[in-house]
């Protein structure tokens, strides 16, 4: 009878938790930075300074059209080759996912600002508000409310996409799981450890992402009722 591999998973569970912590850590840091830089990028994309908007638009297209795995490889190996630096997969992962998330949120913010009625800008200026005050007190509160469901959804996508970091050696949940599978299978070739482990990963990712999905739906309903 084949061994399910549950005993090996139980023994290695502390390592798996370390990988889970790494996964959540990369996603959380990238998400927080993405929100901060994303709103800034969204505002900058709406400025009437053509050279800046052209550059930002090109970067936006680059990060939206090119898969994050390519950016991970380009930065991880490219920085090492061009600048002779010792690259850290953890840092590179946060940089790539932050840039990806920032441009995703930036495009959301840009689109919403563009859709605002012109009279809101004119009324703000007529009240004597400068551009910074207009964004801080009039525009950004509306933008935050309207874009929050999509931003929460981005957090879910970030968590799922972090599985790619295992390809550049980061000891995330997937990388450690693969290591446990290899060791167990080497000692017991008839073990069903692969199926059991990936089933566990499915459950862990679901447990993390499903509450965020529910939160996104809840916020979206609240926003649509405003």
N, C-alpha and C positions, 0 to 999 in steps of 0.2 A: 504494500500500500504506500502511495506517495505521501511524503511529509509535507504538510501545508506551509511550513516555515514560520508558523506563529511563534514557536519557541525562540527562534533566532531573532525575530522582530522584538519580542519582549526583552531579550537580553540587550539588544542594541537600541532600545527605545530612548535612553538618555541622549545618545548621539543624534537620533532622529529629531528630538526636541530642539537640540542645538541648531540643526538645519532649519527647522521651522522658525526659530527665533531669527536666524539670518535672513530668511525669506521675508518675514514681516518687517524686519528692520530696514532692509533695502527698499521695500515698497513704501513704508511709512515716511522715511526720509525723503525719498524721491517725490512722493505725493505732496508733502508740505512745501518743499522747494518749488515744485511745479505750480502750486497755487499762487505762491508769492510772485514768481517770475512771470507766470501766465497772465495775471492781471496787468502787470507792467507792460508786457509785450502787446496785449490787446489794446492798451491806450496808445502805445507808440505806433502801432499799425494804422491808427486813425489820424495821425498827425499829417499835416499837409507838407511834409518834407519828402519829396519824391525819392531821392537816393536812399534814405533810410527805409522807406516802405518797400522799395524794390528789393533791397538786401533781405529784409525780414520775410518778404513773400517767398523769395528763393529758398531761404532756410526752412520756412514752413513747409514748402513743397518737398524739400529734401527729406525732412523727418516724417512727413506723412506718406510719401510714396516709397521710401526705402525702408525695408524691414529692420526693426531694432537689432536683430542678430547681426546684420551687416555692419551696423554702427559699432556694436560691441567688438567685432573682430578688427574693424578699421582702427579704432582707438587703442585697443589693447595691444595689437601687434604693430600698428603704424607708429604710435608714439615711441615705442621701444626701438623700432628700426631707425626712424628719422632723427630722433633726439637722443638716442642711446640711453633711455631712461628705464629704470626698473619699474614696470607697470604693476599696479595693484588691481586685481580683478574686482575687488569690493568697491574701490573708488571709481573705477571705470564704469561699473554697473550703475552707480548712483548718478554719475555725470550723464550717461546715455539716457537713462529713464527720466531724469530731470529735464533734459532738453526735449525729449519726446513729449512728456506731459506738459511742459511749459508752452510749446507751440500748439498742442491740442487745445489747451485752455485759452491761450492767446487768441486763437481763431474763433472760439466761442464768444469771447468778450468783444472782439472786433466786430463780429457779426451782429451782436446785440446792440452795440453802440451805434452802428450804421443804421439799424432799424428804428432807433428812437426818433420820435417826431421832432422836427426842426425847432418847433416853438419852445421845447425844453431848454435848448441851448440859448436861444434868444432871450427867454424869460430870465434865465440865470444871469446872463450878462446885464440885462436891464435892471436886475436887483442889486447890481454893483459887485457881484461875485467875480473873482478872477478865475482863471482856468483851473487852477489847483482846487480852489474851494468848490467850483462847480462839480468836479469829479468826486470830491470827497463827500459832499453833502447832498447832492442831487442825483448824480448818475450811478456811482458805484453801489449805493444801497439797492437800487433797482437791479443792477447787473448781478450782484451777489445772489439775490433772491431767485432770479430767473435762471441762472446758470448752475445753481447748486445741484439739481438732480443729475445733470450731465457730468458734473465734477465728481460726484459720489460714484457714478458709473465708471469714471476713469480710474478710481481707486481699485475697483474690482478688476479692471483690465490690467492694471499695473501688477497686482498680486499674481495673476495668471501668467503674465509675460515674464515675471522674474525667473521662471523656470529655465529661461535661456542662459542665465548667468553660469549655470553648471558647465557650459561649453567653454568658458574661459577660466575654469578651475575654481570658481567660488564654491565653498562648501555649504551650499544651500540644501533645502530639503530633498530635492531631486538627486543632487550629486551624492549625498550621503546614502540615500536609498539605493542608488545604483551600486555603491561600494558594498553595502550590506548584501545585496543580491549576489554580487560576484563572489564574495567570500563564502557565503552559504552554499551557493551552487558548486563551488570548487570542492567543498568538503562533502557535499551530498548532491550529486548530479540529478537524482530523481526528485529533489525537492520542488514543491510548487511555490517557492518563495517569490518568484517574479509576479505571478498572479496575485498572491496575497498582499505583497508590498504595494503594487500599483492600485489595488482596490483600497488599501488604507490611504494612499495619497489622494485618491479620488474623494474619499470621505473628508480628509483634512482640508483640501481645497474648497470643498462644498461648504464645510462648517465655517470657513473664513469668509467666503464670497457671498453666500446666501443671505446672511443678515444685511450686508451692504446693498444687495439687490432689493431687499424689502424696504430698506431705508430710502433708497433712490425712488422707488415707486410711491412710498408714503409722501415724500417731499414733493414729488411731481404732482400728486393729487392736491396737496395743500396749495402749491403755487398756482395751479390751474383754476382753483376756486377763488383766487384773489381778484 
